[in-house]
Amino acid sequence: MAAGCRIAVALVLIALLAGCGHAAKTTTTVANPPPAPQRSALDPPESIPDRATGPATKEARQVITAWLRALRHGDVERAARYFALPSKFQNATPVLTVHTKRERIAINLSLPCGAKAREMGAAGAYTIVTFELTKRPGSDCGTGVGGTARGAIRVERRHIKEWYRLPDEPGDLDGPSA
């Protein structure tokens, strides 16, 4: 038998003996963690925080409250003016870049309910808002009235620069916390 074949046979025998418990080696089995929920293009980007870590700024509170008031009263054009140009918007859609006045009206029209801010807190540059959904003139909120929704909103220079719909419960997408 050639030397190369003898070495190969010896290695196979060593491996077999080790597998039969003749080796003093012990192994530890590590349980696999459950798989993380799959993210899609309809989820907020992973970099968007999903829970507050401190109080919201006065400016963010004022802008968000004024925007919600205009939307809740059916003044979509006024509500739209609270969005910066350009801005980012995501509500179970891919992230959209809003470039025109017409587009910012369209994103506000896409929200079928009015809302009141139930809770606001900061997470880095974002304000995490829990909304209580209300009726809105000119739109049909349907069974959403009285329900809640959550969002991450970045206010810059008294305008909404970014708006992301968050899962109903923090951590539902295993995203980062700020």
N, C-alpha and C positions, 0 to 999 in steps of 0.2 A: 504494500500500500504506500502511495506517495506521501511525503511528509505533509503536504498541504491538506490532503484528505484526512490524515490522522488528527491534525489540529482541529479540523472542522468537526470530526466525530467526537473528539474530546470536549469541545465547546457545547455540542448538543447534549452530551451526557451530563455535563455540569449543569446546564440549564434544566434538564429533566430532574436531576437530583434535587436542585434547589426548589423546584416546583413541587416535589413530593415531601417536603418538610424535612429533608436531611440537612438543610442549611440552618444556621442559627439566626437567620435574618427574619425580622418581624416587619410587618407592614401595617400602616394605619389607613383605614378607609375614611375619606372625607365625604360627607354628604354633599351632594350638589345642591346649590341654592336654587330656588324656583326661578324659572326664566322670567326676565323682566317683561312687562307688557310691551308689545310691539308698537313702535311709534309710526305714524304715517304723516304724509304731507299735510294732513288736515289738523294735526296737533300743533300746539305752539312749539317754537324752536326749543331745543334742550336748554339753551342759555337763559330762558325766561324763568324767573323764580315763581314758585306756586304758593308760597305762604309768606306772610308778613313777619318781619323780625323786629319791628319798632314802629313808632307812630308815623303817620303820613304827614307830609309837609303842609303848611297852611296854604301855599300856592296850589298844590295838587288838589287838596280838598275843595278849594274855592272853584277851580276850573271844572273838576268832575261834577260837583254839585250843580253848577250853572248849566253845564251841558245836559245833565240828566233832567233838569227842570224844563229846559227848552224842548227836549225830546218828549218828555211826559205830557207836555201841553200841546203836542202836535206841531210845533214850530221847527220843522225839519231843516229849513234853510238856516235858521239861527243856530240850531244844534250843530249843523255841518261847519259853521264858521269857527267852532272850537277846535277843529282838526287842522293841524299845520299842513302846509304844502311844501314839500312832499311829506307824507307820513306813511306809516305801516299799519295794516289792519288785517286781522285774522280772526274769523269767527266760524270755526268748523269748515274753513276753506284753506287753500294754500295761503301763505303770507302774500298779501297784495300790497303794492306800492300805489298810494293815492297821489296823483300828480295834478289833477285839475279840480276846479270847484264843482263841476258836474259829478266827478267820481266821489268827492266827499259827501255830496248830497245822496248819491246812490248807496253808499255804505250805511248811512243813517236810515235811509228808507228800508234797507235790508233787515233792520232790527224791528221785528213785529210788535214788540212790547215797549212800553215806557218802563222806567225803573226809578227806584229810590236807593241810595246807598245805605245799606244796613250796617256795614263795617268797612273801614278803610285803615290800612296800615302800610308801612313802607317796607320794601325789600330792595336795598340798593337804590338804583335810579327809578324803580317802579313803585307804583301804588297798587297794592292788592285790594280789590274791591269785591265785596259780596253784595250783589244787587237783589232787591226784592222787586219782582216784576209786577207791573201795573198795566192797566189799559192805556191806550194812547189814541187820541183822535186821528182818524184817517188810516187806521191799521187794525188788524185783528190779531190780538194776542192769544185768543182761544183759551185753552185750558192752562196756559202759562201764568195767568193772573194769580198772584199770591205765591208763586214759586220763587226759587232763587237761581241765580247764575253767578259765576265768578269771572273776574277779569284782571289782567295785569296791564296797567296803563302807565305810560311814561309821559309826564308833562314837562314841557320845555318852553320857556318864554310865554307862559300863559296860554299854551295850545297843547293839544294832545298830539304827541309825536309818534307814539306807538300804542296800539290797542290789541290785546291778545285775549281770546276766550280761554279760560282755564277749566280743567276738569272740576266737576262738582265738589270733589273732596281732594284736599291737598295730598300729593303723593300718588294719585291714581295712575300717573304715567312714569313713576319713579324718576321724575325730573329732579333737578338740583333744588336745594333749598338755599336761600340766600344766606 
